[in-house]
Amino acid sequence: MKYLAFTFLLFLSVNSYSQLRVAKIFSDNMVLQRDVKIPIWGWANKGEKIKMIFAGQSYYTNAANGKWEFTLPAKPAGKRYGILIQGKNEKIAFHNITYGDVWLCGGQSNMEWFVENATNGQDEVNNANNPNIRLFDVPHKIASKPLRDIEKGSWQVCSPKSVKQFSAVGYFFGRNLQEELKIPIGLISDNYGGTVIETWMSPDAFEDMPVYQKQIAQLSAEKAEKDQKETASKFKLWLENFASKDQGKKGTNYVWKDLDFAQAPTIELPNQWESSGIEAMKNLDGVVWFEREFILNKKQLAEKAELSLGPIDDSDITWINGKKVGETKNRWNKDRVYSVESGILKEGKNTIVVRVEDYLGGGGIYGKSSKLFIRFQNQKNIPLAGKWYYKIGYTTTEPMPSGGDFGPNSAPTLLYNGMIAPIQKFPIKGVIWYQGETNTYRAVEYKELKIKWIRNWRKLWNQSDMPIIWVQLANYQAPDKEPKESAWAELREAQQNALSEPHTAMITAIDLGSTTTIHPLNKQEVGRRLALAALEETYHQKTAYKSPRFLKIAKKKRKYIDLIFQDVDGGLVSQRANEPIAGFSIAGKDHVFHWAKAKIISDNKIRIYIPKHFKLMAVRYAWANNPQPADIYNKKGFPLLPFRTDNWKLSTQNITRP
């Protein structure tokens, strides 16, 4: 979430265009939604006559008020087309167009997570050649008013190059669909890490929510616009010091070779420098230079090489032997993987230098040791974890300017305005959604917001039955030794509650998470489960995707209570053979929960045992941030969804957007 603090510019409008132009969602290689009419729009000089040729037919209009629009006829999936658009003096041609099903892949960082960073990411990238999958990545953009177009973007045929930094969940979902349906699949990656759901909604979604209405009104006020511009200007000046005052520079050039690392101190990497134990770095925001040497032989020089550094907090420029091999700005959680061009490496000693800028909080090369290496095509990696030399180039003495943290969560509608409004006329088949982590502290409020979001997006696309499928949050953080309240469990309940809306589906990732990272790497399984849900609910194929769900209490005795479940698909099973079933807790009148013994007594029934002198009032299952081991599945391999039998006040009750 940290890099959100530095997306500080509000783009209030798109410049006027005096020449023929088409909305950027249209390009070569695009997939158009099959079996529906497709609007295609753009801009030109006011009153200019515009002609379009498509599938042997000519269409005519004029650019009234500087805008023009055509309607393409509905077509079945599969055939290839071209489009020619002509103005008075200009032509625009699109090639390799096809019809199929288009899915929007929305949410926050777990949807944004790249294919290259998923489990077996490099193998997945290398094997990603499928001309029947097309990819479009909507650029990050916040805006105080709805924009008429996105800044850039083009449809890409699925290949190792195009898929590498595309949504992993989206790609694996689309790949599964395409394999099953045998039609072209278009995937629009429209997501932004660390974002709340309300930033993705249009203003009319909040008609009965005064707090949200007030914030939206303030956003559009003239004074707010002025303040935001002033904040952006201050932030830009503050950031310029990182370059102008860096002692590792000479003039306008970075002079890594003039930095004498021979007598420099060392630091163990990977490690955030604040956690290194080095006093000078304890609270450092600024610039630090790192250097490391490695040895190569002639055989290694004959192969292609790739440098992997893992994530760097926040920005870096990286050189090998004085030649720049890569640069990444303000992406604290993005793995750095840089190709090393021929001629840079040499036999014998080679030197890596990495210049890191950190703006707030933790900084440095901080990922896993296994992510620091030089990779060769057919030989062993050279590990780079361990001691690196370092020099501090600049320490900022001024905190980031107040307001410099204006980002997509600062007000409702900001990402709707910048990333949804410009494309909402582009027809899609449906939406897959992976979001909620940033709303956990307001989980009860999320129940209302989630349903409003579903209805809002269906209204935006003018499609009341548009399929929407989402991921229930994965398990995360260290498992609790004793049962306690959990905002993550409450958010998962809110997600499940939204299934009351028609034409929706949910899959869970509660068994795919981790104690150490909020980003589970097994995106393949998340995408597979989403595809199974789409195949059953949207395409009406007989498949299995549902997790077992609590249905009702069957029987309550002094010594036990029996619970009945639905969607058991062959029966309930425990995945921990010969061990007690885990994950159930019980509470009495004091609302204090204790772990409980449980047993599967039939395909759809579980018995919870009640201790002596215990007056049972509530049963919960998997009610934790990381409810592991929670080991009940159905025989199709899908985990039992978290649930509670009580209706007690939750920990996030009455917590709303400030």
SEDRENLO-947916 format. One record per residue (C-alpha): x, y, z; residue number from 0; residue in one letter. Coordinates in nm, 2 decimals. Layout:
<rs>
u v w k r
X Y Z NUM A
...
</rs>
This chain:
<rs>
u v w k r
0.00 0.00 0.00 0 M
0.29 0.23 0.06 1 K
0.35 0.35 -0.29 2 Y
0.00 0.49 -0.29 3 L
0.14 0.78 -0.08 4 A
0.32 0.92 -0.39 5 F
0.05 0.92 -0.65 6 T
-0.01 1.28 -0.59 7 F
-0.13 1.44 -0.91 8 L
-0.50 1.48 -0.99 9 L
-0.57 1.49 -1.36 10 F
-0.88 1.69 -1.39 11 L
-0.95 1.66 -1.76 12 S
-0.82 1.54 -2.09 13 V
-0.68 1.80 -2.33 14 N
-0.89 1.90 -2.62 15 S
-0.80 1.73 -2.94 16 Y
-0.82 1.90 -3.28 17 S
-0.75 1.59 -3.49 18 Q
-0.90 1.25 -3.56 19 L
-0.87 1.03 -3.25 20 R
-1.02 0.71 -3.12 21 V
-1.07 0.62 -2.76 22 A
-0.76 0.43 -2.64 23 K
-0.96 0.12 -2.54 24 I
-0.97 0.04 -2.91 25 F
-0.65 -0.08 -3.08 26 S
-0.50 -0.35 -3.30 27 D
-0.55 -0.70 -3.15 28 N
-0.86 -0.61 -2.95 29 M
-1.13 -0.85 -2.85 30 V
-1.49 -0.72 -2.89 31 L
-1.77 -0.87 -2.69 32 Q
-1.95 -1.12 -2.91 33 R
-2.32 -1.12 -2.98 34 D
-2.38 -0.76 -2.88 35 V
-2.36 -0.42 -3.06 36 K
-2.04 -0.24 -3.00 37 I
-2.01 0.14 -2.97 38 P
-1.68 0.28 -3.10 39 I
-1.61 0.64 -3.03 40 W
-1.36 0.92 -3.06 41 G
-1.29 1.29 -3.13 42 W
-1.22 1.51 -3.42 43 A
-1.27 1.87 -3.53 44 N
-1.62 2.00 -3.46 45 K
-1.85 1.90 -3.74 46 G
-1.59 1.70 -3.93 47 E
-1.74 1.42 -4.14 48 K
-1.62 1.07 -4.03 49 I
-1.64 0.75 -4.23 50 K
-1.58 0.39 -4.09 51 M
-1.54 0.08 -4.30 52 I
-1.60 -0.25 -4.12 53 F
-1.67 -0.60 -4.25 54 A
-1.72 -0.47 -4.60 55 G
-1.98 -0.20 -4.49 56 Q
-1.94 0.17 -4.48 57 S
-2.07 0.39 -4.20 58 Y
-2.10 0.77 -4.19 59 Y
-2.14 1.03 -3.91 60 T
-2.00 1.37 -3.82 61 N
-1.82 1.49 -3.51 62 A
-2.10 1.70 -3.35 63 A
-1.94 1.90 -3.07 64 N
-1.61 1.74 -3.16 65 G
-1.72 1.39 -3.07 66 K
-1.82 1.10 -3.30 67 W
-1.95 0.75 -3.25 68 E
-2.04 0.45 -3.46 69 F
-2.21 0.12 -3.36 70 T
-2.05 -0.20 -3.48 71 L
-2.29 -0.49 -3.55 72 P
-2.31 -0.79 -3.32 73 A
-2.09 -1.08 -3.44 74 K
-2.02 -1.43 -3.32 75 P
-1.69 -1.53 -3.18 76 A
-1.38 -1.62 -3.38 77 G
-1.35 -1.44 -3.71 78 K
-1.08 -1.18 -3.77 79 R
-1.16 -0.82 -3.88 80 Y
-1.01 -0.49 -3.95 81 G
-1.15 -0.14 -3.90 82 I
-1.07 0.18 -4.10 83 L
-1.18 0.52 -3.97 84 I
-1.13 0.82 -4.20 85 Q
-1.16 1.19 -4.13 86 G
-1.10 1.48 -4.36 87 K
-0.73 1.44 -4.37 88 N
-0.65 1.14 -4.15 89 E
-0.70 0.77 -4.13 90 K
-0.68 0.53 -3.84 91 I
-0.67 0.15 -3.91 92 A
-0.70 -0.13 -3.66 93 F
-0.59 -0.49 -3.75 94 H
-0.63 -0.84 -3.61 95 N
-0.96 -0.77 -3.43 96 I
-1.17 -1.06 -3.31 97 T
-1.49 -1.12 -3.12 98 Y
-1.51 -1.33 -2.81 99 G
-1.58 -1.28 -2.44 100 D
-1.43 -0.98 -2.25 101 V
-1.38 -0.99 -1.88 102 W
-1.27 -0.71 -1.66 103 L
-1.02 -0.81 -1.39 104 C
-1.06 -0.56 -1.10 105 G
-0.95 -0.50 -0.75 106 G
-0.63 -0.43 -0.55 107 Q
-0.28 -0.57 -0.54 108 S
-0.38 -0.94 -0.53 109 N
-0.55 -0.89 -0.87 110 M
-0.27 -0.66 -0.99 111 E
0.00 -0.92 -0.89 112 W
0.21 -1.01 -1.20 113 F
0.24 -1.35 -1.37 114 V
0.62 -1.33 -1.33 115 E
0.58 -1.32 -0.95 116 N
0.34 -1.60 -0.92 117 A
0.43 -1.96 -0.83 118 T
0.66 -2.09 -1.11 119 N
0.63 -1.75 -1.26 120 G
0.91 -1.77 -1.51 121 Q
0.78 -2.10 -1.65 122 D
0.43 -1.96 -1.68 123 E
0.58 -1.66 -1.87 124 V
0.78 -1.88 -2.10 125 N
0.48 -2.09 -2.19 126 N
0.23 -1.80 -2.24 127 A
0.18 -1.81 -2.62 128 N
-0.19 -1.80 -2.71 129 N
-0.32 -1.57 -2.99 130 P
-0.67 -1.64 -2.87 131 N
-0.61 -1.45 -2.54 132 I
-0.57 -1.07 -2.57 133 R
-0.46 -0.84 -2.28 134 L
-0.53 -0.48 -2.20 135 F
-0.38 -0.30 -1.90 136 D
-0.55 0.01 -1.79 137 V
-0.29 0.26 -1.65 138 P
-0.32 0.38 -1.29 139 H
-0.50 0.71 -1.28 140 K
-0.68 0.91 -1.01 141 I
-0.90 1.20 -1.11 142 A
-1.15 1.43 -0.93 143 S
-1.39 1.42 -1.22 144 K
-1.47 1.15 -1.47 145 P
-1.22 1.15 -1.76 146 L
-1.33 1.09 -2.11 147 R
-1.03 0.87 -2.20 148 D
-0.75 0.68 -2.04 149 I
-0.39 0.81 -2.09 150 E
-0.26 0.52 -2.29 151 K
-0.30 0.15 -2.35 152 G
-0.33 -0.11 -2.63 153 S
-0.45 -0.46 -2.67 154 W
-0.17 -0.72 -2.67 155 Q
-0.17 -1.07 -2.80 156 V
-0.08 -1.31 -2.52 157 C
0.29 -1.39 -2.53 158 S
0.58 -1.42 -2.29 159 P
0.65 -1.05 -2.33 160 K
0.29 -0.92 -2.29 161 S
0.19 -1.15 -2.00 162 V
0.50 -1.10 -1.78 163 K
0.36 -0.80 -1.59 164 Q
-0.01 -0.87 -1.65 165 F
-0.25 -0.97 -1.37 166 S
-0.17 -1.33 -1.27 167 A
-0.52 -1.40 -1.15 168 V
-0.67 -1.25 -1.46 169 G
-0.44 -1.44 -1.69 170 Y
-0.49 -1.78 -1.52 171 F
-0.87 -1.72 -1.52 172 F
-0.87 -1.63 -1.89 173 G
-0.64 -1.93 -1.98 174 R
-0.88 -2.17 -1.81 175 N
-1.18 -2.02 -1.98 176 L
-1.02 -2.02 -2.33 177 Q
-0.91 -2.38 -2.30 178 E
-1.26 -2.48 -2.21 179 E
-1.47 -2.25 -2.44 180 L
-1.24 -2.25 -2.74 181 K
-1.32 -1.89 -2.82 182 I
-1.11 -1.57 -2.80 183 P
-1.09 -1.42 -2.45 184 I
-1.02 -1.06 -2.38 185 G
-0.89 -0.96 -2.04 186 L
-0.89 -0.60 -1.92 187 I
-0.66 -0.55 -1.61 188 S
-0.82 -0.26 -1.43 189 D
-0.68 -0.26 -1.07 190 N
-0.48 -0.06 -0.83 191 Y
-0.29 -0.20 -0.52 192 G
-0.40 -0.11 -0.17 193 G
-0.73 0.05 -0.27 194 T
-1.07 0.07 -0.10 195 V
-1.39 -0.03 -0.28 196 I
-1.55 0.31 -0.27 197 E
-1.28 0.47 -0.48 198 T
-1.40 0.24 -0.77 199 W
-1.77 0.36 -0.75 200 M
-1.94 0.65 -0.93 201 S
-2.10 0.93 -0.73 202 P
-2.46 0.81 -0.77 203 D
-2.37 0.50 -0.57 204 A
-2.37 0.70 -0.25 205 F
-2.71 0.88 -0.27 206 E
-2.80 0.77 0.09 207 D
-2.45 0.80 0.24 208 M
-2.40 1.17 0.35 209 P
-2.03 1.12 0.46 210 V
-1.95 1.00 0.11 211 Y
-2.15 1.27 -0.06 212 Q
-1.97 1.54 0.14 213 K
-1.63 1.41 0.05 214 Q
-1.72 1.39 -0.32 215 I
-1.86 1.74 -0.31 216 A
-1.54 1.87 -0.15 217 Q
-1.34 1.69 -0.41 218 L
-1.51 1.88 -0.70 219 S
-1.49 2.22 -0.53 220 A
-1.26 2.48 -0.68 221 E
-1.07 2.53 -0.35 222 K
-1.00 2.15 -0.33 223 A
-0.86 2.16 -0.68 224 E
-0.63 2.45 -0.60 225 K
-0.51 2.29 -0.28 226 D
-0.43 1.96 -0.45 227 Q
-0.23 2.14 -0.72 228 K
-0.03 2.33 -0.45 229 E
0.03 2.00 -0.27 230 T
0.15 1.84 -0.59 231 A
0.39 2.13 -0.65 232 S
0.54 2.11 -0.30 233 K
0.58 1.73 -0.32 234 F
0.76 1.76 -0.66 235 K
1.01 2.02 -0.51 236 L
1.06 1.79 -0.21 237 W
1.13 1.49 -0.43 238 L
1.38 1.69 -0.65 239 E
1.62 1.70 -0.35 240 N
1.67 1.33 -0.37 241 F
1.85 1.39 -0.70 242 A
2.00 1.74 -0.65 243 S
2.15 1.67 -0.31 244 K
2.27 1.31 -0.36 245 D
2.64 1.29 -0.29 246 Q
2.67 1.00 -0.53 247 G
2.61 1.23 -0.83 248 K
2.83 1.46 -1.01 249 K
2.64 1.73 -1.20 250 G
2.35 1.57 -1.38 251 T
2.52 1.23 -1.41 252 N
2.52 0.94 -1.17 253 Y
2.89 0.85 -1.11 254 V
2.88 0.51 -0.94 255 W
3.25 0.46 -1.05 256 K
3.35 0.77 -0.84 257 D
3.20 0.62 -0.53 258 L
3.49 0.46 -0.34 259 D
3.33 0.15 -0.19 260 F
3.66 -0.01 -0.10 261 A
3.65 0.14 0.26 262 Q
3.27 0.14 0.28 263 A
3.08 -0.04 0.56 264 P
2.87 -0.34 0.48 265 T
2.51 -0.44 0.52 266 I
2.34 -0.78 0.50 267 E
2.10 -0.79 0.21 268 L
1.81 -0.85 0.16 269 P
1.70 -0.64 0.45 270 N
1.51 -0.31 0.51 271 Q
1.78 -0.08 0.62 272 W
1.58 0.04 0.92 273 E
1.60 -0.31 1.05 274 S
1.97 -0.36 0.98 275 S
2.09 -0.25 1.32 276 G
2.30 0.03 1.15 277 I
2.24 0.34 1.36 278 E
2.28 0.59 1.07 279 A
2.00 0.41 0.88 280 M
1.76 0.37 1.18 281 K
1.51 0.63 1.06 282 N
1.66 0.72 0.72 283 L
1.45 0.84 0.43 284 D
1.67 0.94 0.14 285 G
1.92 0.78 -0.10 286 V
2.15 0.48 -0.03 287 V
2.40 0.33 -0.28 288 W
2.48 -0.05 -0.26 289 F
2.76 -0.23 -0.43 290 E
2.85 -0.60 -0.47 291 R
3.10 -0.79 -0.68 292 E
3.08 -1.13 -0.85 293 F
3.30 -1.35 -1.07 294 I
3.21 -1.49 -1.41 295 L
3.39 -1.74 -1.63 296 N
3.39 -1.76 -2.02 297 K
3.12 -2.02 -2.03 298 K
2.88 -1.80 -1.84 299 Q
2.95 -1.51 -2.07 300 L
2.82 -1.71 -2.37 301 A
2.47 -1.72 -2.23 302 E
2.19 -1.47 -2.18 303 K
2.18 -1.33 -1.83 304 A
1.91 -1.18 -1.60 305 E
1.96 -0.99 -1.28 306 L
1.70 -1.05 -1.00 307 S
1.70 -0.82 -0.69 308 L
1.35 -0.89 -0.56 309 G
1.14 -0.59 -0.43 310 P
1.31 -0.26 -0.36 311 I
1.15 0.01 -0.14 312 D
1.08 0.26 -0.31 313 D
1.27 0.34 -0.63 314 S
1.60 0.22 -0.79 315 D
1.85 0.26 -1.07 316 I
2.08 -0.04 -1.12 317 T
2.41 -0.07 -1.31 318 W
2.64 -0.35 -1.39 319 I
3.00 -0.25 -1.47 320 N
2.89 0.11 -1.51 321 G
2.61 0.03 -1.77 322 K
2.26 0.09 -1.67 323 K
2.05 -0.23 -1.68 324 V
1.73 -0.12 -1.52 325 G
1.52 0.15 -1.34 326 E
1.19 0.13 -1.15 327 T
1.02 0.43 -1.00 328 K
0.81 0.42 -0.68 329 N
0.70 0.06 -0.69 330 R
0.80 -0.06 -0.34 331 W
0.65 -0.41 -0.38 332 N
0.75 -0.49 -0.74 333 K
1.03 -0.74 -0.80 334 D
1.32 -0.61 -1.00 335 R
1.42 -0.84 -1.27 336 V
1.64 -0.68 -1.53 337 Y
1.78 -0.83 -1.86 338 S
2.15 -0.79 -1.90 339 V
2.24 -0.70 -2.26 340 E
2.53 -0.87 -2.44 341 S
2.87 -0.70 -2.38 342 G
2.79 -0.57 -2.03 343 I
2.93 -0.87 -1.84 344 L
3.29 -0.97 -1.86 345 K
3.52 -1.25 -1.76 346 E
3.64 -1.22 -1.40 347 G
3.52 -0.95 -1.16 348 K
3.19 -0.77 -1.23 349 N
3.03 -0.50 -1.02 350 T
2.67 -0.43 -0.94 351 I
2.57 -0.09 -0.81 352 V
2.21 -0.01 -0.70 353 V
2.09 0.34 -0.61 354 R
1.78 0.32 -0.39 355 V
1.55 0.61 -0.30 356 E
1.32 0.57 0.00 357 D
1.05 0.83 0.07 358 Y
0.87 0.71 0.38 359 L
0.89 0.41 0.62 360 G
1.10 0.11 0.54 361 G
1.36 0.12 0.26 362 G
1.61 -0.09 0.07 363 G
1.65 -0.42 -0.10 364 I
1.43 -0.62 0.13 365 Y
1.28 -0.94 -0.03 366 G
1.37 -1.30 0.02 367 K
1.73 -1.42 -0.02 368 S
1.62 -1.65 -0.30 369 S
1.53 -1.35 -0.51 370 K
1.88 -1.21 -0.52 371 L
2.08 -1.37 -0.80 372 F
2.23 -1.35 -1.15 373 I
2.04 -1.60 -1.37 374 R
2.19 -1.78 -1.67 375 F
2.01 -1.99 -1.93 376 Q
2.17 -2.33 -1.87 377 N
2.39 -2.28 -1.57 378 Q
2.34 -2.24 -1.20 379 K
2.24 -1.90 -1.06 380 N
2.50 -1.69 -0.89 381 I
2.35 -1.59 -0.55 382 P
2.38 -1.23 -0.45 383 L
2.24 -1.24 -0.09 384 A
2.48 -1.16 0.18 385 G
2.72 -0.87 0.25 386 K
2.70 -0.56 0.02 387 W
2.89 -0.24 0.06 388 Y
2.68 0.07 0.11 389 Y
2.71 0.45 0.11 390 K
2.45 0.70 0.21 391 I
2.40 0.96 -0.06 392 G
2.13 1.18 0.09 393 Y
1.92 1.19 0.40 394 T
1.61 1.41 0.39 395 T
1.57 1.64 0.69 396 T
1.22 1.74 0.59 397 E
0.92 1.52 0.61 398 P
0.71 1.46 0.31 399 M
0.49 1.77 0.26 400 P
0.15 1.76 0.42 401 S
-0.10 1.63 0.18 402 G
0.16 1.46 -0.03 403 G
-0.01 1.14 0.05 404 D
-0.31 1.23 -0.16 405 F
-0.39 0.90 -0.34 406 G
-0.67 0.68 -0.47 407 P
-0.82 0.63 -0.12 408 N
-0.83 1.00 -0.03 409 S
-1.19 1.03 -0.15 410 A
-1.46 0.81 -0.30 411 P
-1.48 0.79 -0.68 412 T
-1.12 0.88 -0.76 413 L
-1.04 0.55 -0.95 414 L
-1.39 0.54 -1.10 415 Y
-1.32 0.88 -1.25 416 N
-0.97 0.79 -1.38 417 G
-0.99 0.42 -1.47 418 M
-1.35 0.31 -1.51 419 I
-1.55 0.61 -1.65 420 A
-1.34 0.63 -1.97 421 P
-1.41 0.27 -2.06 422 I
-1.76 0.20 -1.92 423 Q
-1.92 0.21 -2.26 424 K
-1.70 -0.07 -2.38 425 F
-1.91 -0.39 -2.36 426 P
-1.78 -0.67 -2.14 427 I
-1.91 -1.02 -2.05 428 K
-1.84 -0.99 -1.68 429 G
-1.61 -0.89 -1.39 430 V
-1.38 -1.09 -1.17 431 I
-1.28 -0.90 -0.85 432 W
-1.01 -0.95 -0.59 433 Y
-1.03 -0.67 -0.33 434 Q
-1.12 -0.61 0.04 435 G
-0.79 -0.62 0.23 436 E
-0.79 -0.24 0.26 437 T
-1.15 -0.23 0.38 438 N
-1.10 -0.48 0.66 439 T
-1.10 -0.22 0.94 440 Y
-1.45 -0.12 0.82 441 R
-1.57 -0.48 0.75 442 A
-1.93 -0.44 0.86 443 V
-1.97 -0.12 0.65 444 E
-1.83 -0.33 0.36 445 Y
-2.15 -0.53 0.36 446 K
-2.34 -0.23 0.23 447 E
-2.06 -0.10 0.01 448 L
-2.01 -0.43 -0.16 449 K
-2.37 -0.45 -0.27 450 I
-2.38 -0.09 -0.37 451 K
-2.07 -0.15 -0.58 452 W
-2.23 -0.45 -0.76 453 I
-2.54 -0.25 -0.84 454 R
-2.33 0.05 -0.94 455 N
-2.12 -0.13 -1.19 456 W
-2.41 -0.31 -1.35 457 R
-2.57 0.03 -1.39 458 K
-2.25 0.18 -1.54 459 L
-2.24 -0.10 -1.81 460 W
-2.62 -0.09 -1.85 461 N
-2.63 -0.47 -1.78 462 Q
-2.85 -0.56 -1.49 463 S
-2.75 -0.93 -1.51 464 D
-2.38 -0.88 -1.56 465 M
-2.19 -1.17 -1.40 466 P
-1.97 -1.06 -1.11 467 I
-1.74 -1.32 -0.94 468 I
-1.51 -1.24 -0.66 469 W
-1.24 -1.39 -0.43 470 V
-1.30 -1.42 -0.06 471 Q
-0.99 -1.31 0.12 472 L
-0.70 -1.55 0.18 473 A
-0.57 -1.64 0.52 474 N
-0.30 -1.41 0.64 475 Y
-0.07 -1.34 0.94 476 Q
0.02 -1.58 1.22 477 A
-0.25 -1.81 1.34 478 P
-0.41 -1.72 1.67 479 D
-0.32 -1.94 1.97 480 K
-0.67 -1.87 2.11 481 E
-0.99 -1.76 1.94 482 P
-1.05 -1.39 1.92 483 K
-1.23 -1.12 1.71 484 E
-1.11 -1.08 1.35 485 S
-1.17 -0.80 1.11 486 A
-1.06 -1.02 0.83 487 W
-1.32 -1.28 0.92 488 A
-1.58 -1.00 0.93 489 E
-1.48 -0.89 0.59 490 L
-1.51 -1.24 0.46 491 R
-1.86 -1.26 0.60 492 E
-1.94 -0.93 0.42 493 A
-1.81 -1.08 0.10 494 Q
-2.03 -1.39 0.14 495 Q
-2.33 -1.17 0.23 496 N
-2.32 -1.01 -0.12 497 A
-2.41 -1.34 -0.28 498 L
-2.77 -1.23 -0.21 499 S
-2.73 -1.03 -0.53 500 E
-2.84 -1.23 -0.84 501 P
-2.58 -1.35 -1.10 502 H
-2.30 -1.34 -0.86 503 T
-2.05 -1.60 -0.74 504 A
-1.77 -1.63 -0.49 505 M
-1.47 -1.85 -0.45 506 I
-1.25 -1.86 -0.14 507 T
-0.87 -1.84 -0.10 508 A
-0.88 -1.91 0.27 509 I
-0.66 -2.21 0.22 510 D
-0.41 -2.05 -0.02 511 L
-0.26 -1.77 0.19 512 G
0.05 -1.72 0.41 513 S
0.16 -1.61 0.75 514 T
0.42 -1.37 0.61 515 T
0.27 -1.21 0.30 516 T
-0.06 -1.06 0.21 517 I
0.00 -1.18 -0.15 518 H
-0.05 -1.55 -0.19 519 P
0.17 -1.68 -0.48 520 L
-0.06 -1.96 -0.60 521 N
-0.25 -1.74 -0.83 522 K
-0.30 -2.04 -1.06 523 Q
-0.55 -2.19 -0.82 524 E
-0.73 -1.87 -0.76 525 V
-0.77 -1.82 -1.14 526 G
-0.88 -2.19 -1.18 527 R
-1.15 -2.15 -0.91 528 R
-1.28 -1.83 -1.07 529 L
-1.29 -1.99 -1.41 530 A
-1.49 -2.29 -1.27 531 L
-1.74 -2.05 -1.11 532 A
-1.78 -1.86 -1.44 533 A
-1.82 -2.19 -1.64 534 L
-2.11 -2.30 -1.41 535 E
-2.28 -1.97 -1.33 536 E
-2.22 -1.77 -1.66 537 T
-2.18 -2.04 -1.92 538 Y
-2.41 -2.30 -1.76 539 H
-2.17 -2.59 -1.78 540 Q
-2.20 -2.85 -1.52 541 K
-1.89 -2.82 -1.31 542 T
-1.80 -2.78 -0.94 543 A
-1.66 -2.47 -0.77 544 Y
-1.86 -2.41 -0.46 545 K
-1.72 -2.44 -0.11 546 S
-1.94 -2.61 0.16 547 P
-2.15 -2.36 0.35 548 R
-2.32 -2.37 0.69 549 F
-2.70 -2.42 0.64 550 L
-2.86 -2.47 0.98 551 K
-2.85 -2.62 1.33 552 I
-2.99 -2.97 1.31 553 A
-2.99 -3.07 1.67 554 K
-2.88 -2.93 2.00 555 K
-2.83 -3.15 2.31 556 K
-2.65 -3.09 2.64 557 R
-2.34 -3.27 2.53 558 K
-2.33 -3.17 2.16 559 Y
-2.47 -2.97 1.88 560 I
-2.51 -3.09 1.52 561 D
-2.47 -2.86 1.22 562 L
-2.58 -2.92 0.86 563 I
-2.40 -2.79 0.56 564 F
-2.48 -2.74 0.19 565 Q
-2.27 -2.77 -0.13 566 D
-2.09 -3.06 0.02 567 V
-2.03 -3.22 -0.33 568 D
-1.98 -3.58 -0.23 569 G
-1.94 -3.52 0.14 570 G
-1.74 -3.34 0.40 571 L
-1.38 -3.46 0.46 572 V
-1.09 -3.36 0.68 573 S
-0.76 -3.32 0.51 574 Q
-0.56 -3.40 0.83 575 R
-0.59 -3.78 0.87 576 A
-0.59 -3.92 1.22 577 N
-0.59 -3.57 1.38 578 E
-0.87 -3.38 1.56 579 P
-1.07 -3.15 1.34 580 I
-0.95 -2.79 1.39 581 A
-1.10 -2.45 1.34 582 G
-1.42 -2.46 1.55 583 F
-1.47 -2.24 1.86 584 S
-1.76 -2.20 2.10 585 I
-1.88 -1.93 2.34 586 A
-2.13 -1.89 2.62 587 G
-2.30 -1.59 2.76 588 K
-1.98 -1.41 2.83 589 D
-1.90 -1.41 2.45 590 H
-1.56 -1.55 2.52 591 V
-1.46 -1.81 2.26 592 F
-1.28 -2.14 2.33 593 H
-1.15 -2.40 2.09 594 W
-1.40 -2.69 2.05 595 A
-1.38 -3.06 1.96 596 K
-1.57 -3.16 1.64 597 A
-1.63 -3.46 1.43 598 K
-1.78 -3.53 1.09 599 I
-2.07 -3.76 1.15 600 I
-2.22 -3.78 0.79 601 S
-2.16 -3.63 0.45 602 D
-2.33 -3.30 0.54 603 N
-2.32 -3.30 0.92 604 K
-2.06 -3.20 1.18 605 I
-2.10 -3.26 1.56 606 R
-1.95 -3.00 1.80 607 I
-1.90 -3.13 2.15 608 Y
-2.00 -2.92 2.45 609 I
-1.79 -2.94 2.77 610 P
-1.96 -3.01 3.11 611 K
-2.13 -2.71 3.27 612 H
-2.09 -2.50 2.96 613 F
-2.40 -2.32 2.83 614 K
-2.34 -2.30 2.46 615 L
-2.45 -1.98 2.29 616 M
-2.25 -1.96 1.97 617 A
-2.04 -2.16 1.73 618 V
-1.78 -2.02 1.49 619 R
-1.55 -2.18 1.23 620 Y
-1.24 -2.04 1.07 621 A
-1.31 -1.71 1.24 622 W
-0.96 -1.56 1.23 623 A
-0.72 -1.36 1.01 624 N
-0.54 -1.68 0.94 625 N
-0.77 -1.97 1.04 626 P
-0.52 -2.25 1.00 627 Q
-0.54 -2.53 1.03 628 P
-0.90 -2.52 0.92 629 A
-0.92 -2.84 0.74 630 D
-1.28 -2.92 0.64 631 I
-1.33 -2.96 0.26 632 Y
-1.58 -3.12 0.03 633 N
-1.47 -3.41 -0.18 634 K
-1.42 -3.17 -0.48 635 K
-1.14 -3.01 -0.29 636 G
-1.30 -2.68 -0.18 637 F
-1.27 -2.56 0.18 638 P
-1.56 -2.50 0.41 639 L
-1.64 -2.13 0.42 640 L
-1.60 -1.94 0.76 641 P
-1.92 -1.89 0.95 642 F
-2.08 -1.80 1.28 643 R
-2.41 -1.90 1.44 644 T
-2.44 -1.58 1.65 645 D
-2.55 -1.23 1.56 646 N
-2.34 -1.06 1.82 647 W
-2.18 -0.71 1.77 648 K
-1.87 -0.74 1.57 649 L
-1.53 -0.56 1.62 650 S
-1.58 -0.33 1.32 651 T
-1.94 -0.24 1.40 652 Q
-2.01 0.13 1.37 653 N
-1.67 0.20 1.21 654 I
-1.73 0.40 0.90 655 T
-1.52 0.61 0.66 656 R
-1.37 0.90 0.85 657 P
</rs>
